[in-house]
Amino acid sequence: MKTRLLIIIGVVLMIDGFSSFFYSTFMMFPPTEPPMMRSIEGMDYVLFMYKHVFLFSGIIGIFVTIAGIIFWRKRK
């Protein structure tokens, strides 16, 4: 049960971290516009200012998922 929880938490962290990171990288600055920052409001501001935090969350999610898979394999 704990190994499944580790795997689920890791996957959720990866999805949350990397989706926020990719959104702030590709959607906020489309390649067709000049490379200047447009006005940022609300959630876009949070995603832009804390992009490194979301990326770190995704990286931690990878390690948590790997730990869960290792523990799950050892139980078998």
N, C-alpha and C positions, 0 to 999 in steps of 0.2 A: 504494500500500500504506500509506504513512504517513497519507494523508488518511482512509482507512477506519479506521485505528487511532485517529486523533483523534476521529472521529465516534463510534466504539464507546466510547472512554473517556469522552467527554462524556455520552453517553446513560447509561452506568453511573453516573457521578457524579450526574446528575440523578435517576435512579431511587433511588439510595442516599440522597441528601440529602433529597429531597422526601418519600419514603415514611417516613423516620425522623421528619421534621418533622411530617407529618400524623398519624402514629401518636401522637407525644407530645402533639399538640394535641388531637385528638379522642377517642382511645381511653383515655388516662389520666384524663381529666376528662370523663366522659359528662355530657350536659346535664341528665339527670334527677336527678343527685345534687346536693346543695348545693355551692356553690363553695368547698369546703375540700379541701385536698390529702389524699389517702389515703396510706397508707404505700407507699413506693416501694422496691422491691428489685431488685437485679441490673441487668439490661439496661435496665429502666425508669428506673433512677436515671441511667444514662449518657445515655439519650435525653433525659431531662428537664434534666439539668445542662448538656449540650452541645448543646441545641437550636439555638443560633445557629451552631454549627460545622457542623452538618448542613445548615442552611439555606444557609450560605455555600458549602458543597460543591455544593449543587444549583445555585446561581447561577453558580459557576465552570463547572459542567457545561454550562450554556446557552452560555456564551462559547466553550468548547472545541468544542462541537458546531457552532456558527456558524462558527468558524475552519476547522474541517474541511470544512464544506460550501463555504465560499468557496474554499479551496485546491482542492477537488475540481472546482468549476465552472471555475476558471482552467486546469486541466489539459485540459479538453475543448476 
